[in-house]
Amino acid sequence: MNKIEAALQRTTDTRDLIIGVGALKRTPEMFRKLFPGSKAVIVADTTTFRVAGEEVARHLAEAGVETVKPFVFDDPQLYAEWSYIEQLEAYLRQVDAIAIAVGSGVINDLTKLVSAHLGRKYMVVGTAASMDGYTAYGASITFEGNKQTFDCPAPYGMLFDPVIAAAAPKELAASGYADLIAKIPAGADWIIADALGVERLDSFSFGLVQDGLRDALSAPKAVFEGDVAMTEKLAEGLIMSGFAMQALQSSRPASGTEHQFSHCWDMENLCYEGKHVSHGFKVGIGTLASTASLEFLLETDIEHLDIDRCVDSWKSWEETVQDIYRIFDGKPGHIARALTETKGKYVDRDGLRHQLETLKTCWPELKERIRRQIIPFGQVRENLKAVGAPYEPEMIGVTRERFRRTFGYMPYMRSRFTNIDVLFRCGLMDAVEERLFGKGGIWEIR
């Protein structure tokens, strides 16, 4: 049994995947297998309809699969926003057909959520190796000005031709590469949470993401240059990440500290040069921050940690609430989220002592596991640069001052336990921020 077959046995939603050169000609085969007797409707934008939708339509027609008129978004500013959900839902509600999303993140998320609203399954034809959301449950949609994740099933089937993806705009593969390299520190975060007894590591989901990951990340310049074989490896890595999230019904296999930066900037509607910054580009900068904090943790003398000092300075929940209101003053959305998420992982002083004693006991072995897991900061930065992704916060419109503020938000932004939580519990947040942003730091603020 190969990796894809093994993954499909554990996925909750997706039942078929075809990836490879010429995959689109098998669209009728997959459609009939998954939706026998149903009509099809293609959902695309003007570009994705041209590069892949027309071919999909031709193959369906030649195979005798009945279709209805495609729905093609023609807005050049199209993004995953609620008004486009309403447009697509109004059309699909009128037709008795199964949607075939032809595109990447935006088209997939719009089709995914609308299909869920209508109680229908759907399938997707990917056109770019741009993110891991193709095969993940949930859709990230901007609603009432805020980026939110709405629960909905992943596609029932997916096809992906790396030739089409390799010819896509370079920033799409760069975004996908940045999203994939994020799985390296995310894996380290899960190793830490498992070692401290906070969240058990699921070996199947972990392996689905991590096995073959370094190979998929090994040639960023080739990805930038449109190499078909490396684009296929990148796409498979992203798709496997989505399958791992399905299998565990959690984003933990693919998301750690680095994604928390993206979530925070989503809430702040981060734009650069008049455009929304892609998920992958935000995560890529978060990956640099997470890698830097992990390297700081590895340099810390945990074996001689003064646990009594850490426990004595640990704040009560009431004091923590006061901190949240002070830190996020003027940001009611951040306050509401921080109160809920922080409560989910808060421990009292006895709980903290237990966590830190566990950390101290297991640190010699844990330190080596983390060291083997991560890619050095300098290499991550060079890889992002080679693939054409941002490698400095200013390249996505984030000043160093803002980057430091966001870093300070991390202990409060999500209940998921990560390396930042270890530093926070050890009373080392000021020290790591000074290392990253102080004099001589990676992102020195002058």
C-alpha positions as CSV (number, residue, x, y, z in Angstrom):
1,M,0.0,0.0,0.0
2,N,1.5,3.4,-1.0
3,K,1.3,6.6,1.0
4,I,-1.7,8.0,-0.8
5,E,-3.7,4.7,-0.4
6,A,-2.8,4.6,3.3
7,A,-3.9,8.2,3.8
8,L,-7.2,7.7,2.0
9,Q,-8.0,4.9,4.4
10,R,-7.9,7.3,7.3
11,T,-9.4,10.5,5.8
12,T,-12.9,11.4,6.9
13,D,-14.0,13.2,3.7
14,T,-11.8,12.6,0.7
15,R,-12.2,9.3,-1.1
16,D,-10.0,9.6,-4.2
17,L,-6.9,11.5,-5.3
18,I,-5.2,11.5,-8.7
19,I,-2.0,13.4,-9.0
20,G,0.4,13.3,-12.0
21,V,1.0,14.6,-15.5
22,G,-2.2,14.3,-17.6
23,A,-4.5,13.9,-14.5
24,L,-7.2,16.1,-15.9
25,K,-8.2,13.6,-18.6
26,R,-9.3,11.3,-15.8
27,T,-11.9,13.8,-14.4
28,P,-14.9,11.9,-15.9
29,E,-13.6,8.7,-14.4
30,M,-13.4,10.1,-10.9
31,F,-16.7,12.0,-11.3
32,R,-18.6,8.9,-12.3
33,K,-16.9,6.8,-9.6
34,L,-17.8,9.3,-6.8
35,F,-21.1,10.8,-8.1
36,P,-22.8,8.2,-10.4
37,G,-25.7,9.6,-12.3
38,S,-25.1,13.2,-11.2
39,K,-24.7,16.3,-13.3
40,A,-21.5,18.4,-13.0
41,V,-21.0,22.2,-12.8
42,I,-17.5,23.7,-13.0
43,V,-16.7,26.6,-10.7
44,A,-13.7,28.7,-11.6
45,D,-12.4,32.2,-12.2
46,T,-11.6,33.6,-15.7
47,T,-7.9,32.5,-15.4
48,T,-8.4,29.0,-14.0
49,F,-11.2,28.3,-16.4
50,R,-8.8,29.2,-19.2
51,V,-5.8,27.1,-17.9
52,A,-7.8,24.1,-16.8
53,G,-11.5,24.5,-16.7
54,E,-11.9,24.4,-20.5
55,E,-10.0,21.1,-20.6
56,V,-12.1,19.6,-17.8
57,A,-15.3,20.7,-19.6
58,R,-14.0,19.1,-22.8
59,H,-13.1,15.8,-21.1
60,L,-16.5,15.7,-19.4
61,A,-18.4,16.3,-22.7
62,E,-16.3,13.7,-24.6
63,A,-17.1,11.1,-21.9
64,G,-20.8,11.9,-22.0
65,V,-21.0,13.4,-18.4
66,E,-24.0,15.8,-18.3
67,T,-23.0,19.3,-17.2
68,V,-24.7,22.6,-16.6
69,K,-23.3,26.1,-17.4
70,P,-20.1,26.7,-15.5
71,F,-20.0,29.5,-12.9
72,V,-17.0,31.7,-13.6
73,F,-16.0,34.5,-11.4
74,D,-14.9,37.5,-13.5
75,D,-13.9,39.9,-10.7
76,P,-10.1,40.5,-10.9
77,Q,-10.2,41.3,-7.1
78,L,-11.7,38.0,-6.2
79,Y,-10.8,36.7,-2.8
80,A,-12.3,34.4,-0.2
81,E,-14.9,36.9,1.1
82,W,-18.6,36.3,2.1
83,S,-20.1,38.3,-0.8
84,Y,-18.6,35.8,-3.2
85,I,-20.1,33.0,-1.1
86,E,-23.5,34.5,-1.6
87,Q,-23.0,34.9,-5.4
88,L,-21.9,31.3,-5.8
89,E,-24.6,29.9,-3.5
90,A,-27.3,31.8,-5.3
91,Y,-26.3,30.1,-8.6
92,L,-25.7,26.6,-7.3
93,R,-28.9,26.5,-5.4
94,Q,-30.7,26.8,-8.8
95,V,-29.0,23.8,-10.3
96,D,-29.1,20.1,-9.3
97,A,-25.4,19.4,-9.9
98,I,-22.1,18.5,-8.2
99,A,-19.5,21.3,-8.2
100,I,-16.1,20.7,-9.6
101,A,-13.9,23.5,-8.2
102,V,-11.1,24.4,-10.7
103,G,-8.6,26.6,-9.1
104,S,-6.5,26.9,-5.9
105,G,-7.2,28.4,-2.5
106,V,-9.9,30.9,-3.1
107,I,-12.0,28.9,-5.6
108,N,-11.6,25.8,-3.4
109,D,-12.7,27.5,-0.2
110,L,-15.7,29.2,-1.8
111,T,-16.9,26.0,-3.4
112,K,-16.2,24.0,-0.3
113,L,-18.3,26.1,2.0
114,V,-21.2,26.7,-0.5
115,S,-21.4,22.9,-1.2
116,A,-21.6,22.3,2.6
117,H,-24.4,24.9,2.9
118,L,-26.3,23.0,0.2
119,G,-25.6,19.6,1.7
120,R,-23.6,18.4,-1.3
121,K,-20.2,16.9,-1.7
122,Y,-17.8,18.3,-4.3
123,M,-14.5,17.7,-6.0
124,V,-11.6,19.9,-6.9
125,V,-9.1,20.2,-9.7
126,G,-6.1,22.0,-8.3
127,T,-4.2,24.5,-10.5
128,A,-1.4,25.6,-8.2
129,A,0.7,24.1,-5.4
130,S,-0.1,27.1,-3.2
131,M,-1.4,25.9,0.1
132,D,-2.4,22.8,2.1
133,G,-6.1,23.7,2.3
134,Y,-7.1,21.7,-0.8
135,T,-7.7,18.5,1.2
136,A,-8.2,20.1,4.6
137,Y,-11.6,20.4,6.3
138,G,-12.9,23.9,6.8
139,A,-12.8,27.0,4.7
140,S,-11.1,30.3,5.5
141,I,-13.5,33.1,4.6
142,T,-13.5,36.8,5.4
143,F,-16.8,37.6,7.1
144,E,-17.8,41.0,8.4
145,G,-14.2,42.2,7.9
146,N,-12.5,39.3,9.8
147,K,-10.9,36.2,8.4
148,Q,-12.7,33.2,9.9
149,T,-12.5,29.4,9.5
150,F,-15.9,27.8,8.8
151,D,-16.4,24.1,9.4
152,C,-17.2,22.2,6.3
153,P,-16.1,18.9,4.7
154,A,-13.0,18.6,2.5
155,P,-13.5,17.6,-1.2
156,Y,-14.7,14.1,-1.9
157,G,-12.1,13.8,-4.7
158,M,-9.2,15.7,-6.1
159,L,-7.1,15.8,-9.3
160,F,-3.8,17.6,-9.7
161,D,-1.6,18.0,-12.8
162,P,1.8,19.4,-11.8
163,V,2.4,20.6,-15.4
164,I,-0.4,23.1,-14.9
165,A,0.8,24.1,-11.5
166,A,4.4,24.5,-12.6
167,A,3.2,27.1,-15.1
168,A,1.2,29.1,-12.6
169,P,2.4,32.5,-11.4
170,K,5.6,32.0,-9.3
171,E,4.1,33.6,-6.2
172,L,1.6,30.7,-5.9
173,A,4.2,28.0,-5.6
174,A,6.3,30.2,-3.4
175,S,3.3,30.6,-1.0
176,G,2.8,26.8,-1.1
177,Y,6.5,26.2,-0.3
178,A,6.3,28.6,2.6
179,D,3.3,26.8,3.9
180,L,5.1,23.4,3.6
181,I,8.3,24.5,5.3
182,A,6.2,25.6,8.2
183,K,5.5,21.9,8.9
184,I,9.1,21.6,10.2
185,P,8.7,23.8,13.3
186,A,5.1,22.8,13.6
187,G,6.4,19.2,14.0
188,A,8.8,20.4,16.7
189,D,5.9,22.1,18.6
190,W,3.9,18.8,18.6
191,I,7.0,16.9,19.8
192,I,7.2,19.3,22.7
193,A,3.5,19.2,23.6
194,D,3.7,15.4,23.5
195,A,6.7,15.2,25.7
196,L,5.1,17.5,28.3
197,G,1.9,15.4,28.3
198,V,-0.2,18.3,26.9
199,E,-1.2,16.7,23.6
200,R,-0.4,13.2,22.5
201,L,1.4,12.8,19.2
202,D,-0.4,10.7,16.7
203,S,2.3,8.8,14.8
204,F,0.2,8.2,11.7
205,S,-0.7,11.9,11.2
206,F,2.7,13.0,12.1
207,G,4.3,10.7,9.7
208,L,1.9,11.6,6.9
209,V,3.2,15.2,7.1
210,Q,6.9,14.6,8.0
211,D,7.8,11.6,5.9
212,G,9.3,12.9,2.7
213,L,9.0,16.5,3.8
214,R,12.7,17.3,3.6
215,D,12.8,15.9,0.1
216,A,9.9,18.0,-1.0
217,L,11.7,21.1,0.4
218,S,15.1,20.2,-1.0
219,A,15.1,22.2,-4.2
220,P,13.4,25.6,-3.7
221,K,15.1,27.1,-6.8
222,A,13.7,24.3,-9.0
223,V,10.2,25.1,-7.7
224,F,10.8,28.7,-8.5
225,E,11.9,27.8,-12.0
226,G,8.8,25.7,-12.6
227,D,10.3,22.2,-12.5
228,V,7.4,19.8,-12.9
229,A,8.8,17.0,-10.7
230,M,9.6,19.3,-7.8
231,T,6.2,21.0,-8.1
232,E,4.6,17.6,-7.9
233,K,6.6,16.8,-4.7
234,L,5.6,20.1,-3.3
235,A,1.9,19.5,-4.1
236,E,1.9,16.0,-2.7
237,G,3.4,17.3,0.6
238,L,0.7,19.9,0.9
239,I,-2.0,17.4,0.0
240,M,-0.7,14.9,2.6
241,S,-0.8,17.7,5.2
242,G,-4.5,18.2,4.4
243,F,-5.1,14.4,4.7
244,A,-3.3,14.4,8.1
245,M,-5.6,17.1,9.4
246,Q,-8.6,15.1,8.1
247,A,-7.4,12.0,9.8
248,L,-6.9,13.6,13.1
249,Q,-9.8,16.1,12.8
250,S,-7.4,18.8,13.9
251,S,-4.9,21.1,12.3
252,R,-2.2,20.1,14.8
253,P,-0.2,18.0,12.3
254,A,0.4,21.0,10.1
255,S,0.2,24.0,12.4
256,G,2.1,25.4,15.3
257,T,3.6,28.7,16.4
258,E,4.2,29.9,12.9
259,H,0.5,29.7,12.0
260,Q,-0.5,31.8,15.0
261,F,1.3,34.7,13.4
262,S,-0.9,34.3,10.3
263,H,-4.1,34.0,12.4
264,C,-3.2,37.2,14.3
265,W,-2.5,39.1,11.0
266,D,-5.7,37.7,9.5
267,M,-7.6,39.4,12.4
268,E,-5.8,42.6,11.6
269,N,-6.6,42.3,7.9
270,L,-3.0,42.5,6.8
271,C,-2.5,43.9,3.3
272,Y,0.6,45.0,1.4
273,E,0.7,47.2,-1.6
274,G,-3.1,47.1,-1.8
275,K,-3.4,43.3,-1.7
276,H,-4.2,40.7,0.9
277,V,-1.1,38.9,1.9
278,S,-1.3,35.2,1.1
279,H,-1.6,32.6,3.9
280,G,1.7,31.0,2.9
281,F,3.6,34.3,3.0
282,K,2.4,35.2,6.4
283,V,3.1,31.6,7.6
284,G,6.6,31.8,6.1
285,I,7.5,34.8,8.2
286,G,6.0,33.1,11.2
287,T,8.2,30.1,10.4
288,L,11.3,32.2,10.7
289,A,10.1,33.5,14.1
290,S,9.2,30.0,15.4
291,T,12.5,28.6,14.2
292,A,14.4,31.4,15.9
293,S,12.5,30.9,19.2
294,L,13.2,27.1,19.0
295,E,16.9,27.8,18.5
296,F,16.8,30.1,21.5
297,L,15.1,27.3,23.5
298,L,17.8,24.9,22.5
299,E,20.5,27.3,23.9
300,T,18.7,27.7,27.2
301,D,20.0,25.9,30.3
302,I,16.8,24.0,31.0
303,E,18.7,21.4,33.1
304,H,19.3,24.1,35.7
305,L,15.9,25.8,35.4
306,D,14.8,27.4,38.7
307,I,11.3,25.9,38.9
308,D,10.5,27.6,42.2
309,R,11.2,31.0,40.7
310,C,9.0,30.2,37.7
311,V,6.2,29.0,39.9
312,D,6.4,32.0,42.3
313,S,6.2,34.5,39.4
314,W,3.3,32.6,37.6
315,K,0.2,34.8,37.5
316,S,-3.2,33.7,38.6
317,W,-6.0,33.5,36.0
318,E,-7.5,36.8,37.3
319,E,-4.1,38.5,36.8
320,T,-3.8,36.9,33.4
321,V,-7.2,38.3,32.4
322,Q,-6.0,41.8,33.4
323,D,-2.8,41.3,31.3
324,I,-5.0,40.3,28.3
325,Y,-7.1,43.5,28.6
326,R,-3.9,45.6,28.9
327,I,-2.0,43.9,26.1
328,F,-4.9,44.1,23.6
329,D,-6.3,47.4,24.7
330,G,-8.5,48.8,21.9
331,K,-8.7,45.4,20.1
332,P,-12.0,43.8,21.3
333,G,-11.7,41.0,18.8
334,H,-8.2,40.1,20.0
335,I,-9.4,40.3,23.7
336,A,-12.3,37.9,23.1
337,R,-10.1,35.4,21.3
338,A,-7.3,35.7,23.8
339,L,-9.6,35.1,26.8
340,T,-11.0,31.9,25.3
341,E,-7.8,30.5,23.8
342,T,-5.6,31.3,26.9
343,K,-8.1,29.7,29.2
344,G,-7.9,26.5,27.1
345,K,-4.2,26.0,28.1
346,Y,-3.9,27.8,31.4
347,V,-2.6,25.9,34.3
348,D,-2.5,26.9,38.0
349,R,0.8,26.9,39.9
350,D,0.6,23.2,40.7
351,G,0.0,22.4,37.0
352,L,2.9,24.6,36.0
353,R,5.2,22.9,38.5
354,H,4.3,19.5,37.0
355,Q,4.9,20.7,33.5
356,L,8.3,22.2,34.3
357,E,9.4,19.2,36.3
358,T,8.5,17.1,33.3
359,L,10.3,19.4,31.0
360,K,13.5,19.3,33.1
361,T,13.4,15.5,33.4
362,C,12.9,14.9,29.7
363,W,15.0,17.8,28.4
364,P,18.2,15.9,27.4
365,E,16.3,13.6,25.1
366,L,13.8,16.3,24.0
367,K,16.5,18.7,23.1
368,E,18.0,16.3,20.7
369,R,14.6,15.4,19.1
370,I,14.0,19.1,18.5
371,R,17.5,19.6,17.1
372,R,17.0,16.7,14.6
373,Q,13.5,18.0,13.7
374,I,14.2,21.6,12.8
375,I,16.0,23.2,9.9
376,P,18.5,25.9,10.9
377,F,17.2,29.5,10.8
378,G,19.7,30.6,8.1
379,Q,18.8,27.7,5.8
380,V,15.0,28.4,6.2
381,R,15.7,32.0,5.3
382,E,17.8,31.0,2.2
383,N,15.2,28.5,1.1
384,L,12.4,31.1,1.3
385,K,14.5,33.5,-0.7
386,A,15.4,30.9,-3.3
387,V,11.7,30.0,-3.9
388,G,10.7,33.7,-4.3
389,A,8.9,34.0,-0.9
390,P,9.2,36.9,1.5
391,Y,12.1,36.4,4.0
392,E,11.9,39.7,5.9
393,P,8.7,40.9,7.7
394,E,8.8,44.2,5.8
395,M,8.3,42.2,2.6
396,I,4.7,41.5,3.7
397,G,4.1,45.0,5.1
398,V,5.0,44.2,8.8
399,T,7.4,46.6,10.5
400,R,9.8,45.2,13.0
401,E,8.0,47.0,15.8
402,R,4.8,45.3,14.7
403,F,6.5,42.0,14.4
404,R,7.8,42.3,18.0
405,R,4.3,43.2,19.2
406,T,2.8,40.2,17.4
407,F,5.5,37.9,18.9
408,G,4.5,39.1,22.3
409,Y,0.9,38.1,21.5
410,M,1.7,34.5,20.8
411,P,1.1,33.1,24.4
412,Y,-2.5,34.3,24.2
413,M,-3.6,33.8,20.6
414,R,-4.4,30.0,20.6
415,S,-5.0,27.2,23.0
416,R,-2.5,25.0,21.1
417,F,0.6,24.4,23.1
418,T,3.8,25.4,21.3
419,N,7.5,26.3,21.9
420,I,6.4,29.8,22.8
421,D,4.4,28.4,25.7
422,V,7.5,26.7,27.1
423,L,9.4,30.0,27.0
424,F,6.4,31.8,28.5
425,R,6.1,29.3,31.4
426,C,9.9,29.6,32.0
427,G,9.7,33.4,32.2
428,L,11.9,33.8,29.1
429,M,9.7,35.9,26.9
430,D,11.6,39.2,27.5
431,A,14.9,37.4,26.9
432,V,13.8,35.8,23.6
433,E,12.3,39.0,22.4
434,E,15.6,40.8,23.2
435,R,17.5,38.2,21.3
436,L,15.3,38.6,18.2
437,F,14.6,42.3,18.2
438,G,17.2,43.9,20.5
439,K,20.6,45.2,19.7
440,G,22.4,42.8,17.4
441,G,19.3,40.7,17.0
442,I,17.9,39.0,13.9
443,W,15.4,41.8,13.4
444,E,17.1,44.6,15.4
445,I,14.8,47.5,16.0
446,R,16.9,50.6,15.7
